[in-house]
């Protein structure tokens, strides 16, 4: 009997071990399947974002070509036709302004911080809208890739373009600051104006500029909000979370 009991006890222990191994195997398998599902879902979302952004960029290129064509026709061509020497400076300034807006900044020569300060100055000069620029002195963009820095620059540039075209504002402002508390570094960017604002604008009716800002924010993993009250202007608020550099 003792031998039979020992055999029976060993059989139960083997069965329990087998059940535990099977449970662990199923758990690991489920975790693996969940990981693969989430990875595939994220890949599909990124592919969708990239496709939407590509379509948006194509649409943007066509819109930009139309804008350049109109500027050349309405602003530069009349000056050329007049053929007066006094207009040469005006023509040069207009062409230079168009080229500056189209060309991406060279971050190997000029930092994003300096590029944004220059963008504010150029916007104020071109639009005659007073623009206050406040960027923290110790702000460091070195842990952001050049590609993502360009996305940030274009988002802010587009926000200024919207102010110039639609806001009817007399004053605007750019504020850039960082929060180093905790394990992450938070960069907060605000572009605001004191113009007409927008109220209850449905996403489907958003213009190309706002859609472009949203798409760029999705690509770099930033949160973007458009805060507006009719008659009290519009604030474009961009928040980017980054691992804190050690």
trRosetta pair geometry for C-beta under 8 A, 3 or more apart (Angstrom, degrees):
i j d omega theta_ij theta_ji phi_ij phi_ji
1 4 5.5 -56 -146 38 35 111
1 5 6.2 36 156 -21 69 104
2 5 5.6 -54 -147 36 33 112
2 6 6.3 35 154 -22 66 104
3 6 5.7 -53 -151 34 32 113
3 7 6.4 33 151 -19 65 104
4 7 5.7 -52 -148 35 33 111
4 8 6.3 33 152 -19 65 106
5 8 5.6 -55 -147 38 31 111
5 9 6.1 32 153 -20 66 106
6 9 5.6 -52 -145 37 30 111
6 10 6.3 31 154 -19 64 105
7 10 5.8 -55 -149 37 30 111
7 11 6.4 33 151 -22 63 105
8 11 5.6 -54 -152 33 32 114
8 12 6.6 32 152 -19 65 103
9 12 5.8 -53 -152 33 33 111
9 13 6.5 31 152 -17 66 105
10 13 5.7 -54 -146 38 34 110
10 14 6.3 35 154 -20 66 105
11 14 5.7 -54 -148 36 31 112
11 15 6.3 33 152 -22 65 106
12 15 5.5 -54 -149 35 32 113
12 16 6.3 32 152 -20 66 103
13 16 5.7 -51 -146 35 32 110
13 17 6.3 33 154 -18 65 104
14 17 5.7 -53 -147 37 31 111
14 18 6.2 34 152 -22 64 106
15 18 5.6 -54 -150 35 31 114
15 19 6.4 33 151 -21 64 103
16 19 5.6 -52 -150 34 33 112
16 20 6.4 32 152 -18 65 105
17 20 5.7 -54 -148 37 32 111
17 21 6.2 33 153 -19 66 106
18 21 5.7 -53 -146 37 30 111
18 22 6.2 31 154 -19 64 107
19 22 5.7 -56 -148 38 29 112
19 23 6.2 32 152 -21 65 106
20 23 5.6 -52 -146 35 31 113
20 24 6.3 31 155 -18 65 105
21 24 5.7 -53 -146 38 30 110
21 25 6.2 33 153 -21 64 107
22 25 5.6 -53 -147 36 30 114
22 26 6.3 30 154 -18 64 105
23 26 5.8 -55 -148 37 29 109
23 27 6.2 30 153 -21 64 107
24 27 5.6 -55 -147 36 31 113
24 28 6.2 29 156 -16 66 106
25 28 6.0 -55 -147 38 28 108
25 29 6.1 28 154 -20 63 109
26 29 5.6 -56 -146 39 29 113
26 30 6.2 30 155 -20 65 105
27 30 5.8 -55 -149 35 28 109
27 31 6.4 27 153 -17 64 106
28 31 5.7 -55 -148 38 32 111
28 32 6.2 33 153 -21 65 107
29 32 5.6 -55 -148 36 30 113
29 33 6.3 30 154 -18 65 106
30 33 5.7 -53 -145 37 32 110
30 34 6.3 34 154 -20 65 105
31 34 5.7 -53 -147 36 31 112
31 35 6.3 33 153 -20 64 105
32 35 5.6 -53 -149 35 31 112
32 36 6.3 29 154 -17 65 105
33 36 5.7 -53 -145 38 32 110
33 37 6.2 34 154 -21 65 106
34 37 5.6 -54 -146 36 30 112
34 38 6.3 26 157 -16 65 106
35 38 6.0 -57 -146 39 28 106
35 39 6.2 28 155 -19 64 109
36 39 5.7 -55 -144 38 30 112
36 40 6.2 28 157 -17 65 107
37 40 5.9 -57 -147 39 28 108
37 41 6.2 27 154 -19 64 108
38 41 5.6 -53 -144 38 31 112
38 42 6.2 32 156 -19 65 105
39 42 5.8 -54 -147 37 29 109
39 43 6.3 30 153 -20 63 107
40 43 5.6 -54 -147 36 31 113
40 44 6.4 33 153 -20 65 104
41 44 5.7 -53 -150 35 32 111
41 45 6.4 32 152 -19 65 105
42 45 5.6 -53 -148 36 33 112
42 46 6.3 32 154 -17 66 105
43 46 5.7 -53 -146 38 31 110
43 47 6.2 33 152 -21 64 106
44 47 5.6 -54 -147 37 31 113
44 48 6.3 33 153 -20 65 104
45 48 5.6 -53 -149 35 31 111
45 49 6.3 32 152 -19 65 104
46 49 5.6 -51 -146 37 33 112
46 50 6.2 33 154 -19 65 106
47 50 5.7 -54 -146 38 30 111
47 51 6.2 30 154 -19 65 106
48 51 5.7 -54 -146 37 30 110
48 52 6.2 28 156 -16 65 107
49 52 5.8 -57 -146 40 29 109
49 53 6.0 26 156 -18 65 109
49 215 6.9 155 -167 -152 85 80
49 218 5.1 -145 -138 125 132 127
49 219 6.2 171 148 -80 127 71
50 53 5.7 -56 -143 39 28 109
50 54 6.2 33 155 -23 64 105
50 219 7.7 96 -84 -108 65 104
51 54 5.6 -51 -147 33 30 113
51 55 6.5 28 154 -15 63 104
52 55 5.8 -55 -151 38 32 110
52 56 6.2 32 150 -20 65 108
52 215 6.2 -149 112 -118 103 121
53 56 5.3 -53 -145 39 34 114
53 57 6.2 38 153 -23 67 103
53 215 4.5 152 -97 171 90 129
53 216 7.6 114 -128 -68 124 52
53 218 7.9 -153 -61 69 118 113
53 219 6.4 42 -72 -62 160 126
54 57 5.7 -52 -147 34 30 111
54 58 6.6 33 152 -20 63 101
55 58 5.7 -51 -151 33 33 112
55 59 6.4 31 151 -14 65 106
56 59 5.6 -55 -150 41 33 111
56 60 6.0 37 149 -23 66 108
56 208 7.2 154 -162 -153 90 85
56 211 6.1 -151 -130 126 131 112
56 212 6.0 167 158 -93 129 72
56 215 5.6 -176 39 -14 163 168
57 60 5.2 -51 -143 38 33 116
57 61 6.3 41 155 -25 65 99
58 61 5.8 -48 -150 29 30 112
58 62 6.8 27 152 -14 61 103
59 62 5.9 -56 -154 37 33 109
59 63 6.3 31 150 -17 66 108
59 208 6.4 -148 122 -123 115 124
60 63 5.5 -55 -145 39 34 111
60 64 6.0 33 155 -21 68 106
60 208 6.0 156 -92 173 79 128
60 212 6.3 77 -85 -89 138 131
61 64 5.6 -54 -144 37 29 110
61 65 6.3 33 154 -21 64 103
62 65 5.7 -51 -148 33 31 112
62 66 6.5 31 152 -18 63 105
63 66 5.7 -56 -152 36 32 112
63 67 6.3 34 150 -21 66 105
63 208 5.9 179 -13 54 170 174
64 67 5.5 -51 -146 35 35 114
64 68 6.3 34 155 -18 66 103
64 102 7.5 119 178 -108 131 97
65 68 5.8 -53 -147 36 31 109
65 69 6.3 34 152 -21 64 107
66 69 5.6 -54 -148 35 31 115
66 70 6.4 29 154 -18 64 105
67 70 5.8 -56 -150 36 31 109
67 71 6.3 29 153 -19 66 106
68 71 5.7 -54 -146 37 33 110
68 72 6.2 32 156 -18 66 106
68 98 6.3 98 -126 -160 91 127
68 102 7.8 29 -84 -70 129 132
69 72 5.9 -56 -148 37 28 109
69 73 6.1 21 156 -15 64 112
70 73 5.7 -60 -142 42 30 108
70 74 5.6 4 168 -1 70 117
71 74 6.4 -62 -126 48 22 93
71 75 5.2 -21 -173 22 64 123
71 76 6.9 49 138 -7 72 101
71 94 7.2 -178 166 177 107 111
71 98 6.1 159 111 -92 151 125
72 75 7.1 -52 -97 52 11 84
72 76 5.1 -40 -145 43 51 120
72 77 6.1 69 150 -35 65 98
73 76 7.9 24 -10 49 12 79
73 77 5.3 -9 -141 8 33 139
74 77 7.4 48 -9 36 12 103
74 78 7.4 -5 179 -10 31 114
75 78 7.3 -89 -180 30 12 101
75 79 7.4 -5 151 -7 53 113
75 94 5.4 -177 135 -149 126 149
76 79 5.8 -65 -159 39 38 109
76 80 6.2 35 151 -20 73 108
76 91 5.6 87 -142 -134 89 83
76 94 5.4 -168 -78 101 95 142
76 95 6.7 75 -106 -61 140 85
77 80 5.6 -55 -145 36 34 111
77 81 6.2 35 158 -22 67 106
78 81 5.7 -55 -146 36 32 112
78 82 6.6 36 155 -24 64 102
79 82 5.8 -51 -153 28 33 113
79 84 7.9 -89 -167 45 70 88
79 87 4.2 -176 -167 174 101 133
79 90 5.6 -146 -128 94 154 119
79 91 5.1 -167 108 -69 138 96
79 94 7.8 153 18 14 150 145
80 83 7.1 31 167 -69 41 58
80 87 7.8 -148 -65 117 32 133
80 91 6.5 91 -65 -107 80 139
82 87 5.9 99 75 -15 123 158
83 87 8.0 83 72 43 5 129
84 87 4.8 89 72 -2 89 105
85 88 5.8 -23 -167 -13 50 116
86 89 7.5 -45 176 21 45 101
87 90 5.0 -55 -160 41 62 116
87 91 5.9 65 143 -25 84 100
88 91 5.8 -53 -149 36 32 112
88 92 6.3 32 154 -19 65 107
89 92 5.7 -55 -147 37 31 112
89 93 6.2 31 155 -20 65 107
90 93 5.8 -55 -146 36 29 110
90 94 6.4 27 156 -18 64 107
91 94 5.9 -58 -149 37 29 109
91 95 6.3 25 156 -15 66 108
92 95 5.9 -58 -147 40 29 108
92 96 6.1 30 155 -20 65 110
93 96 5.7 -55 -145 37 29 112
93 97 6.3 32 155 -22 64 105
94 97 5.7 -53 -149 33 31 112
94 98 6.6 30 154 -17 64 104
95 98 5.8 -54 -151 35 33 111
95 99 6.3 30 154 -17 66 108
96 99 5.8 -57 -148 39 31 111
96 100 6.2 33 155 -23 66 107
97 100 5.8 -53 -145 33 29 112
97 101 6.6 28 157 -17 62 106
97 122 7.6 159 -131 -172 83 108
97 126 5.9 129 -145 -108 131 121
98 101 6.1 -60 -154 35 29 109
98 102 6.5 18 155 -13 65 112
99 102 5.9 -65 -148 41 31 106
99 103 5.9 22 163 -18 71 113
100 103 6.3 -57 -135 37 25 104
100 122 6.4 -138 133 -151 146 154
101 157 7.6 146 -148 -173 76 127
104 150 5.8 -2 -156 -136 125 119
104 153 7.7 106 -154 90 79 142
105 110 6.0 -91 -177 76 109 114
105 112 7.6 126 94 -107 146 56
105 115 4.2 35 -145 -132 165 140
105 150 7.4 -171 47 -110 86 78
105 153 6.0 -126 18 -157 124 164
106 109 4.4 27 108 26 115 109
106 110 6.1 84 74 24 74 89
107 110 6.8 -77 -114 74 33 58
107 111 6.7 47 -153 -130 75 30
107 112 6.1 4 -120 -55 112 77
107 115 7.2 -56 -92 -29 74 144
107 146 5.3 -174 58 -133 142 97
107 149 5.7 74 -93 103 156 147
107 150 7.6 -110 -27 -61 128 82
110 114 4.9 -117 -174 89 91 121
110 115 5.2 116 123 -64 113 87
110 118 7.4 -10 174 -2 147 145
111 114 4.8 92 56 12 82 99
111 115 6.7 -141 98 -7 41 89
111 141 6.9 142 -177 43 98 117
112 115 5.4 -54 -142 38 33 115
112 116 6.3 35 157 -22 66 103
112 141 4.6 -19 42 47 133 167
112 144 7.7 -14 -8 74 160 128
112 149 4.7 -119 -79 -162 135 116
112 152 6.9 35 -162 83 138 126
112 153 6.4 -127 -141 -66 94 106
113 116 6.1 -56 -153 32 26 109
113 117 6.7 24 151 -16 61 106
113 135 5.6 153 -152 150 91 147
113 139 5.8 146 -96 85 125 114
113 141 6.7 -175 -37 -4 87 119
113 176 7.7 -159 -120 91 77 148
114 117 5.6 -52 -149 36 36 113
114 118 6.3 36 152 -18 67 106
115 118 5.7 -55 -149 39 31 111
115 119 6.3 39 149 -27 64 104
115 153 6.1 -26 120 -118 132 128
116 119 5.3 -46 -146 30 34 117
116 120 6.7 39 153 -21 63 99
116 133 7.4 157 132 -154 88 121
116 135 6.3 121 91 -75 128 146
116 153 7.0 -132 -76 -116 82 80
116 156 6.4 -1 -126 105 102 163
116 174 6.6 -159 170 145 108 151
116 176 6.7 37 130 -20 164 151
117 120 5.9 -50 -155 30 33 113
117 121 6.7 30 150 -16 63 105
117 133 5.6 119 -125 151 67 152
117 135 6.4 -98 -66 14 95 140
118 121 5.6 -55 -150 37 36 112
118 122 6.2 32 154 -17 69 107
119 122 5.9 -57 -145 40 29 108
119 123 6.1 32 155 -22 64 108
119 153 7.3 178 -56 -159 152 88
119 156 6.7 88 114 114 157 115
119 157 6.1 -102 -152 -90 136 84
119 160 6.9 -174 157 -5 106 161
119 174 8.0 75 90 -44 106 168
120 123 5.7 -55 -146 36 28 112
120 124 6.3 26 157 -18 64 108
120 131 4.9 -166 -170 128 89 130
120 133 4.0 131 98 -74 176 128
120 160 7.9 -151 -102 -98 51 143
120 174 5.4 -120 -87 20 121 134
121 124 5.9 -56 -148 36 28 109
121 125 6.3 24 156 -15 64 109
121 131 7.7 -148 -78 74 27 125
121 133 7.6 -47 -45 -20 71 149
122 125 5.8 -57 -145 39 31 109
122 126 6.0 24 160 -16 67 113
123 126 6.0 -62 -142 41 25 105
123 127 5.8 -8 173 9 65 118
123 129 7.1 -45 144 61 90 104
123 131 5.6 70 91 -44 110 164
123 160 4.6 -79 -117 -174 146 138
123 163 7.9 48 -178 71 130 124
123 164 7.0 -130 -159 -59 93 121
123 172 7.5 -70 130 74 131 142
124 127 6.7 -67 -127 51 19 90
124 128 7.5 61 176 -107 53 13
124 129 6.2 -111 -123 75 58 60
124 130 6.4 34 -138 -133 111 24
124 131 4.1 -127 -71 21 107 111
125 128 7.7 10 -175 -68 20 51
126 164 7.4 -11 105 -121 106 145
127 163 7.6 44 -170 107 171 96
127 164 4.4 -116 -104 -117 134 104
129 163 6.8 -164 106 137 170 115
129 164 6.8 -140 0 -97 138 71
129 169 6.0 58 -143 95 129 88
129 170 6.4 -168 -136 -163 76 25
129 171 6.7 175 179 -95 84 17
129 172 5.4 44 138 0 123 110
129 193 7.7 -21 177 -130 141 115
130 170 6.5 23 21 148 100 69
130 171 4.7 -24 72 -110 102 75
130 172 7.2 162 87 27 52 63
131 160 8.0 17 -117 -127 143 114
131 171 7.5 164 -80 -162 37 55
131 172 4.8 -15 -108 73 81 93
131 173 6.7 165 -161 -88 59 35
131 174 7.0 24 178 -3 104 94
132 171 7.5 20 -8 -175 98 101
132 172 7.6 -165 26 98 68 46
132 173 4.3 -11 62 -114 96 93
132 174 7.4 -167 94 32 56 58
133 173 7.5 -171 -72 -156 33 60
133 174 5.1 4 -120 58 69 104
134 173 7.1 7 8 -176 102 104
134 174 7.0 -179 35 94 62 59
134 175 4.7 -3 70 -113 107 73
134 176 7.2 176 99 28 61 61
134 177 7.9 -13 125 -52 98 97
135 139 5.9 -85 170 20 88 148
135 174 7.4 -4 -57 118 91 102
135 175 7.8 177 -75 -155 49 34
135 176 4.4 9 -118 55 80 110
135 177 7.9 -169 -147 -67 40 55
136 139 4.3 116 74 -43 94 100
136 176 6.6 -114 9 103 80 74
136 177 4.9 95 -34 -120 121 67
136 178 6.2 -112 45 15 151 85
138 178 7.9 -106 95 45 85 121
139 176 6.2 40 -114 124 166 107
139 177 7.2 -122 -83 -129 118 32
139 178 5.6 144 -117 -11 82 119
139 187 7.7 88 -150 -126 108 105
140 143 7.3 59 122 3 99 89
140 178 7.8 -38 33 -11 67 167
140 245 7.9 -71 102 25 135 143
141 144 4.9 -52 -176 35 81 117
141 149 5.9 90 160 -106 134 115
141 187 7.9 59 -100 -106 81 156
142 245 7.9 19 80 -61 102 162
143 185 7.5 96 62 49 143 146
143 242 5.8 126 108 165 122 142
143 243 7.6 -126 167 69 142 76
143 245 5.3 -150 -63 -59 142 119
144 148 5.0 -115 180 89 95 118
144 149 5.2 121 114 -62 114 85
144 152 7.4 13 159 -11 153 140
144 240 7.8 32 -101 141 130 150
144 242 6.9 -87 -73 -95 87 148
145 148 4.7 87 58 12 84 100
145 149 6.9 -142 97 -7 42 87
146 149 5.5 -52 -146 36 33 116
146 150 6.5 38 153 -23 64 101
147 150 5.8 -53 -156 31 31 112
147 151 6.8 33 146 -19 63 101
148 151 5.2 -43 -149 31 42 116
148 152 6.6 45 150 -19 66 99
148 220 4.6 117 -139 -123 102 121
149 152 5.6 -51 -152 35 34 113
149 153 6.3 37 149 -21 65 105
150 153 5.5 -51 -146 36 34 114
150 154 6.2 32 155 -17 66 106
151 154 5.9 -57 -146 39 29 108
151 155 6.4 33 154 -23 64 106
151 216 4.4 172 -166 -170 99 108
151 219 6.2 -141 -126 81 153 120
151 220 5.0 173 91 -39 151 131
152 155 5.7 -54 -149 32 30 113
152 156 6.6 23 156 -12 65 106
152 189 7.1 150 -162 -31 105 164
152 216 7.9 179 -65 149 31 125
152 220 7.2 -49 -53 42 82 176
152 222 7.9 112 -93 -42 88 160
152 238 7.4 149 -135 136 84 155
152 240 7.5 -48 -94 -37 120 152
153 156 6.1 -62 -153 39 29 105
153 157 6.1 30 151 -20 66 111
154 157 5.3 -52 -140 40 33 116
154 158 6.1 35 158 -22 66 104
154 212 7.5 -93 142 149 111 117
154 216 6.2 -165 84 -105 111 162
155 158 5.9 -55 -149 35 27 109
155 159 6.6 30 150 -21 61 104
155 189 7.9 96 100 100 121 147
155 212 7.8 -168 -104 121 63 86
155 213 4.9 96 -141 -131 87 82
155 216 5.1 -151 -69 88 104 141
155 217 6.7 91 -111 -58 145 83
155 224 7.6 -126 -161 -104 137 138
155 236 7.8 -170 160 150 94 136
155 238 6.2 91 130 -83 144 153
156 159 5.5 -50 -150 32 35 115
156 160 6.7 34 151 -16 64 102
156 174 6.7 55 -161 -129 122 126
156 189 6.6 -88 -82 170 111 138
156 191 5.9 156 -140 -58 75 137
156 238 7.9 -93 -69 10 82 148
157 160 5.8 -56 -154 37 33 110
157 161 6.4 37 148 -23 65 104
158 161 5.3 -47 -146 33 37 117
158 162 6.5 41 153 -21 65 100
158 209 4.7 170 -179 -159 105 91
158 212 5.6 -151 -125 87 164 123
158 213 5.5 -156 88 -63 135 96
159 162 5.8 -51 -153 33 32 112
159 163 6.7 35 148 -20 62 102
159 191 4.0 94 130 88 146 155
159 209 7.8 148 -76 164 33 116
159 213 6.7 76 -61 -94 85 142
159 236 4.4 -120 -121 33 132 156
160 163 5.4 -50 -151 32 37 115
160 164 6.4 36 152 -19 67 104
160 172 7.1 111 -123 147 78 158
160 174 8.0 -25 -71 -66 109 117
160 191 6.7 -102 -57 -163 69 139
161 164 5.7 -55 -149 37 32 111
161 165 6.1 18 158 -10 67 113
161 209 6.0 -153 87 -120 114 138
162 165 6.0 -62 -139 44 28 102
162 166 5.6 -32 -177 30 68 116
162 167 7.0 80 131 -37 70 100
162 207 7.5 151 -113 71 108 138
162 209 4.9 171 -68 120 106 155
162 210 7.1 73 -93 -56 149 81
162 234 7.7 -65 122 83 123 148
163 166 7.3 -79 -118 53 12 74
163 167 4.5 -16 -149 1 56 140
163 169 5.9 -47 -168 33 95 129
163 172 5.2 53 -177 -98 159 143
163 191 7.5 -120 -38 156 130 109
163 193 4.7 155 -130 -56 115 147
163 195 6.8 163 -148 -5 76 142
163 234 7.7 -152 -90 59 82 111
164 167 7.5 29 -17 25 13 101
166 195 7.6 122 110 127 63 151
166 196 7.4 -99 147 48 76 120
167 172 7.7 97 81 -81 163 111
167 193 4.7 3 -171 110 160 154
167 195 2.9 131 170 40 91 169
167 196 5.9 -172 -159 24 47 81
167 197 7.7 53 -136 -46 84 34
167 233 6.9 31 -157 -132 119 74
167 234 6.7 -121 -108 21 112 110
168 195 5.0 131 64 -151 59 109
168 196 5.5 56 42 -28 108 106
169 172 5.9 96 109 -61 141 87
169 193 3.9 -105 -59 173 172 117
169 194 5.2 124 -145 60 107 59
169 195 3.1 -85 -59 -57 90 98
169 196 7.7 -121 -57 -3 77 62
169 233 6.4 61 -100 -111 128 102
170 194 6.8 -41 48 71 73 112
170 195 8.0 145 1 -81 52 77
171 193 6.9 158 94 -152 52 65
171 194 5.0 25 62 18 95 121
172 191 7.3 4 179 -176 107 79
172 192 6.8 174 -155 93 65 45
172 193 4.3 -26 -102 -98 85 85
172 194 7.6 -141 -77 6 47 73
173 190 7.6 7 105 110 95 95
173 191 7.4 179 89 -147 51 43
173 192 5.4 -8 56 60 92 88
173 193 7.6 172 17 -81 66 43
174 189 7.6 -18 -166 -167 85 86
174 190 7.4 161 -153 86 40 57
174 191 5.4 -7 -104 -103 75 77
175 188 7.8 -14 115 115 95 93
175 189 7.3 161 87 -154 57 41
175 190 4.5 0 55 55 101 101
175 192 7.9 3 8 10 105 105
176 187 7.2 -4 -168 -175 88 95
176 188 7.4 167 -149 88 43 54
176 189 5.1 0 -106 -107 82 78
176 190 7.9 -165 -70 26 45 63
177 187 7.7 173 92 -152 35 55
177 188 5.5 -12 64 60 79 99
178 185 6.1 -6 -172 -178 116 96
178 186 6.5 154 -159 83 62 52
178 187 5.1 -26 -101 -100 87 65
178 188 7.2 171 -92 17 33 75
179 185 7.3 160 78 -161 53 50
179 186 4.2 -4 52 58 103 106
179 188 7.0 47 -11 -13 103 112
180 185 5.7 -8 -111 -115 63 85
180 244 6.6 99 -156 -127 76 120
182 244 7.5 172 100 -34 58 137
183 243 7.4 -35 149 -143 84 66
183 244 5.9 -147 172 13 38 117
184 241 5.0 1 170 -169 140 97
184 242 6.4 143 -167 70 84 36
184 243 6.3 -65 -115 -106 70 31
184 244 5.8 -164 -129 -34 14 90
185 241 7.5 143 76 -159 46 49
185 242 4.7 -27 65 68 97 94
185 243 7.3 15 15 101 91 19
185 244 4.7 126 -37 -97 89 70
185 245 7.2 -1 -26 2 142 76
186 239 6.4 -13 -168 -167 102 94
186 240 7.2 152 -156 79 52 47
186 241 5.6 -21 -101 -102 75 68
186 242 7.7 174 -82 23 28 72
187 239 7.4 159 82 -153 53 45
187 240 4.6 -10 57 60 101 100
187 242 6.9 32 -7 0 105 114
188 237 7.4 -21 -165 -165 89 87
188 238 7.4 151 -158 83 42 57
188 239 5.5 -6 -106 -106 72 78
189 237 7.5 153 84 -157 56 40
189 238 4.2 -10 61 60 105 105
189 239 7.7 -162 27 -70 70 37
189 240 7.7 29 0 0 106 103
190 235 5.8 -19 -163 -167 100 104
190 236 7.1 153 -154 78 47 54
190 237 5.3 -5 -104 -105 82 71
190 238 7.6 -165 -71 25 39 70
191 235 7.2 152 79 -156 44 53
191 236 4.5 -4 57 53 97 105
192 233 6.0 70 177 141 86 131
192 234 6.8 -165 -140 96 62 45
192 235 4.1 -12 -97 -102 104 79
192 236 7.3 -165 -71 22 55 61
193 233 4.6 -163 92 -149 60 113
193 234 6.0 13 44 47 94 76
194 232 7.4 -53 -147 -170 61 42
194 233 4.5 -64 -113 -60 23 134
195 233 5.2 91 37 -108 54 73
195 234 7.0 -27 59 8 97 89
196 230 7.2 -21 171 -155 67 62
196 231 6.7 -20 -147 -86 46 37
196 233 7.6 83 47 -91 23 38
197 228 4.1 152 -167 -169 99 103
197 229 5.7 -42 -175 73 168 35
197 230 5.3 -156 81 -108 121 26
197 231 6.2 -50 24 19 122 24
197 232 5.6 26 -44 59 147 55
197 233 5.1 45 -67 82 93 5
197 234 4.9 152 -123 -55 61 77
198 201 4.8 -3 156 -32 122 128
198 226 7.3 -14 61 152 119 125
198 228 4.9 29 53 124 63 169
198 230 7.8 -8 -176 -89 6 68
198 234 6.0 30 11 -88 87 126
199 228 6.3 -132 -73 114 53 109
199 229 7.1 40 -90 -152 100 31
199 230 4.3 -24 -43 -56 135 101
201 205 6.1 -125 -173 82 82 104
201 206 6.2 95 142 -85 119 73
201 226 7.9 -42 51 107 123 143
202 205 4.9 72 67 16 88 102
202 206 7.6 -124 100 -33 48 77
203 206 5.6 -27 -158 -13 42 118
206 210 4.4 -103 -176 82 114 126
206 211 5.3 138 109 -53 116 86
206 214 7.8 44 130 -7 161 137
207 210 5.4 93 58 14 75 97
207 211 6.9 -140 100 -1 38 94
208 211 5.7 -62 -146 43 31 112
208 212 6.0 37 156 -26 67 107
209 212 5.7 -56 -151 32 27 113
209 213 6.7 27 153 -18 63 102
210 213 5.6 -50 -150 33 36 112
210 214 6.5 36 152 -18 66 104
210 226 6.7 1 -141 -72 120 151
211 214 5.7 -53 -149 36 34 112
211 215 6.3 32 154 -18 66 107
212 215 5.8 -55 -146 37 31 110
212 216 6.3 28 157 -16 65 107
213 216 6.0 -57 -146 38 28 108
213 217 6.3 32 154 -22 63 108
213 224 6.0 178 144 -178 100 161
213 236 6.7 -75 -170 -155 160 133
214 217 5.7 -57 -150 35 29 114
214 218 6.5 30 153 -20 64 104
214 224 6.1 -146 -104 70 56 137
215 218 5.7 -52 -150 33 33 111
215 219 6.5 35 152 -23 64 104
216 219 5.6 -52 -150 31 35 114
216 220 6.6 9 161 1 68 107
217 220 6.6 -71 -147 48 27 91
217 222 4.4 -96 -152 75 79 96
217 223 7.0 47 178 -156 124 4
217 224 4.0 -98 -91 -18 166 124
217 238 6.5 -139 -106 -130 114 99
218 221 7.7 31 -174 -74 28 31
220 240 6.8 -28 127 -119 115 120
221 240 7.3 90 93 -139 77 81
221 241 7.6 -82 130 52 107 82
222 238 5.5 12 159 -171 136 91
222 239 6.3 159 -168 77 84 42
222 240 4.3 -41 -106 -86 103 83
223 238 7.4 154 82 -156 52 44
223 239 4.5 -12 59 59 101 100
223 240 7.8 -170 24 -71 67 40
224 236 7.0 -13 -166 -173 100 84
224 237 6.9 153 -155 83 49 55
224 238 5.2 -8 -103 -103 83 72
224 239 7.7 -173 -75 22 40 68
225 235 7.9 11 102 104 91 92
225 236 7.7 163 83 -156 49 40
225 237 4.5 -10 58 59 95 108
226 234 6.5 -17 -171 -167 88 107
226 235 7.5 158 -158 81 40 53
226 236 6.0 -12 -106 -104 71 66
226 237 7.8 -167 -75 21 25 78
227 234 7.2 143 77 -162 50 54
227 235 4.3 -14 62 60 102 104
227 237 6.1 34 -3 -8 115 119
228 232 7.4 154 -170 75 55 84
228 233 7.1 -127 -131 113 77 39
228 234 4.4 -13 -95 -108 108 76
228 235 7.1 -173 -69 23 60 64
229 232 4.0 10 76 44 103 123
229 233 7.7 21 53 50 73 52
